[in-house]
Amino acid sequence: MTNPFEIPGTWYKANLHVHTTTSDGGLSPRQTVEEYRRAGYAVLALTDHLATNDVRGLSDEGFLVIGGVEYHPHLLTRPVQLHLVGLNVPHGLAFDDGEDANRCLAQVRQAGGETVLAHPFWSGLEYADFCHLEGLAAVEVYNFASDENGRGDSENEWAYVLDRGIRIPAVAVDDAHFHCRMPGHGGEPDAFGGWTWLKLPSLTVENVLEAVRTGAFYASGGPMIEDFRIERDEIVVHCSPARRIYVKTNAPGGGQRRIAEPGEALRTFCVPLSETWEYVRAVVVDAAGKHAWTNPIFMGGAK
């Protein structure tokens, strides 16, 4: 995996999961694009349920629209659907076998796309439910729409994968539908609450896919992460003002936390690196309780 804080490029704000009137969303594809353009995003994937969009003519020099699809193969072990988000799929893609998850994953890859596991906590998934999936590019660590019922944060589900030595990054998304107003959010739409900062050499579909595959990004629902790296046997985190900063690693018992003093804010955290740690990652929490997540830096020996 790539540490985006150690490579050249430009940060682009992205939402990689949204629905339109092509399936169960409340706005047309073009209206959805304009909402995200006005909100300061640079990348948007239109990922309707079992339906694709013709995205030609929706992009411009500063805003990239990617065709996608959300597909739902069933688990073989119990009556639960997987929710998988395919990125960069051709318009009109139809799955040969919607019940075979790995066949669908291979079909997306063969079509030039990548797949992200959507909201595992919201779906009630355990690690055993998705460990057989072959070729996942990333998982959703945070899904803003799923937060409405308290199941938007899938950090534990992601951690189970990392603790087994599997290198997989994690994105934050909206999963916006725009047909309802979320209770408790001041009448705001179910959008603009989870995003992914991609580090890209330039704004192209190929670069977005490569960043997703390699973890050249960080996920956020609020805080900015300015730097995260290993430097002289220390893990170093720099961020926007935070209430808490965590350095997390493999179970059991690894990692450290720093909490700001009352009335103050944290901007940096340095932690000595332990030889027993297999990977390290950072989580930043601001005064409003909003999180940001880096992807892990592995020390070696991962699958």
N, C-alpha and C positions, 0 to 999 in steps of 0.2 A: 504494500500500500504506500501511497505517496503522502507526505506531510505537506499540505498546501501552504504552510507558513515558511517553507524552505525552498519554494520554487517561484520563478518569475511568473508574472501574469497580472490580470485584473480581476477584482471581485465583482461578480454579477449575482444579483438577487433573483432567486428562482422559486416558483411553485410548481411541483411536479405531480400534482394530483388535484383535478378539478372536474366538475360535471356541468354540462350545459343542457339545453333543451333537446339535444340529440338523444339524451336518455332521461334522467330524472332531475335535471337542473332547471333553474328558473329563468336563466338568461340565454340568449343565442350565443353561439361560438364567438361571433364578432363583438357582441356586447360584453362578454366575459373578458375577451382580450383587452377591450378598452378600459374595463374596471382595473385590471392589473397594470396596464400601462400608466394610468393616472396615479396608481398607488406606488409607483417607483420601482416596479419590477423590470427585469430585463429578459427573463426566460419564463415561459408558461407552457406546460404540457396539458393538452386537452385529453382527458382520460375517461370518456363516458363508458357506462356499463355495456359491455358486449356490442359496442358500436363505435365506429371510427368517424373522424371528421376530415374533410378536405381542407387542409390548412394553407393551401396555396393562396398567396395574396394577403395573408394575415401578418406576416413578418415585415420588418423594415430594418434599416441599418442598425438601430439601437434596441430592437425588441425582437426576440426570436420565439416563434410559436412552433411547438413540436407536436406531431400527431401521436396519439396514444390510445390505450384501451384498458379498462378494468375488466378482468375476466375471473371466473369463479368456479374452478374445478372443485369437486367434492373430495373430502377425505375418504380414504378407504376403511379407516378404523372406526369411525363414528359419524353420525349425521350432522356434519358441520362443513360449511363451505370455506375454502380458502379465498381470500381476496388478493389478487395479484395485479399489479399495475405494469403494463407493458409500455415502454417508451420508444418512440421512433418506429412505430408500426405503419405499414402502408395502408392507405385508405381502402376499405373494403376487405380487410383481412378477416377471414372466417376460420375458426378452429376446426381441425379435423376431428378431435375428440375432446370435448369439454370436460369429461370425467377424468382424464389422465393428466395430472398436473405437469409431470415432467415432459410429456409429449407437447403440451402447450408451451412450456418454457423453451423447449428446443425449437418450436415453430417460430416464436418471437425472435429468438437468436438468429435463426436462419433467414428471417426477413430483415435483419439488420438492426434489431432492437435489443433492449435489455429489460429485465423484469425486477421490480421492487416488491417485497412482501409488505402489504398494507396492514396497518393497525392490528398487529397480532393480539394485543391485550383486549381491544374492543371485540375481536372475533372469538375471544376465549380460548386462544391457542396455547398449548403447552409446547415445550421444545420438541417432544416426541412427535407432535403433529406436523412439523415442517422440516425436521432434520433430514428427511429423505429428498428434499427438493434439490435439484441439480442445476447449477448455473444462476442462482440468484445474484443480482448485482449489489443489492442493498436491502435494508429493512427500514421501515418507518419507526423512528424512535419517538416521534410526536406527531399526532394527528389532531388538528385543532377542532374539526367538527366532532370528533369522537369525545372531546373533552366536555361536551355538553352533558353527558351522562357519567362523567368521571372516569372514563376509560381511554383517555387520549394519550397517556404516557406509557410507552412500551419499553422503557429502559431496562427493566428486569429481564424481559424476554430477549432483548438484544444481548444483555450481559451473559445469559446462559450460553449463547452461541460463542461469544468471545472466550468464555472460560473453558470451552472445549477446544481452543486453539484454532478456531476458524476465522480467517480474515474476511470480515465483511463490514462495510461502512454503514452509517445510518443517516437518513435524511429526516427533515421536519417538513410537514406539508399542511395545507388547509383542508383538502377534501371538500372544498366549498360546493354548495348547491345553489345558493342565492334565492331559493324560493321561500325561505323562512327567516325570521329574526330570532336570534338565540336568546332565551331567557337569561337574565342576569348579566347581559353584555350591553346594556344601555341602548337596545334597539339596533345594534350593529349587526351586519350580516355575518354568516358563518365563514368569514374570509379574513385574510390578512393577519392571521394569528400564529402561523407556523411557516417557516421558510428555510431555504437552503442557500448559503453563500458559496457559490462555485468559483474556484480560482482557474481562470481560463487564459490561454494565450490570445484567443480572439473568440468572438461570439459566433460559433458554428455548431450545428447539430453534432458533428463528429467530436468536437471538443467537449461538449456537454456529456456525451456518452462516456468518453474516456475519463472525465472527472468523476462520474458516478461509479464507474468500475473500479477506479483506483483510490477513491476516498479523498480526492483533491477538493475538499469542501468542509464546511462545518454547518451544523443544524442549529436553528434558534427559534425561540418564541418571543425574543426581546433583547437580551444582552448581546453586545458585540465582543467577539474574541479577537484580540489584536495580535497575539503571538502565542504559540504553544510549541515547545521543542525541548529536546534534551541538550543541555549545555554544561560541559565540565562536570559530569556525573550528577547533575541536578535536572529535575523537571521544572521548567519555567513557564508560567502562565501570566499573560498580560491581558487585561480586559477593560470594558467599560465599567463604571461604578457598580459594585456588587455587594450584596449582603453576605453571601457565602461563596467560596470557591472550593471545589473538591478535586483532588487528584485520585482517580480510581484505578484499580488494577484487579488482577485475578483473585478469586476467592481461594481460601478463606482469609478474611482479616486484613487484606492489604489496603493501601491507600491512606490518605490523610485529608483533613478538612481544616479550613481557616474561616473564622467568623469575624465580621467587622465589629468593632466596639460600638456601643450605642451612639447614635448621631454621626457616625463616620461611615466611610465606604472603602471597600478594597479595590485596588487596581492591579495587584500583582501577588503571586504566590510562588515560592520556590521550595521544592521538596527534594531532599537527597534521594537518589536512585538506589533501590535495593536490588541485590543480586537475585533475590527470590521472585521478583516480579517478571511475569511473562509479557505483559503489555502495560501501557499506561494511557489514560485518557483524562480529560478534564471536563467538569461540569460547572458552569457558572450560574448563580442564582441572584437576581437583582432584588431590590427592595420591594417590588411588587409581586415577588414570587415566581417570576418568569425565568425560564431556563435557556441555556445554550449548551451544546454538546460538541466537543471535538471528536474526531475519529481517533482510534487508538494508534499508538506507535508500538509495534511488536518488537520484542527483543530477540526473536529467533525461535525456530522450532515450531512455528504455526503451520497449519495446513494451507 
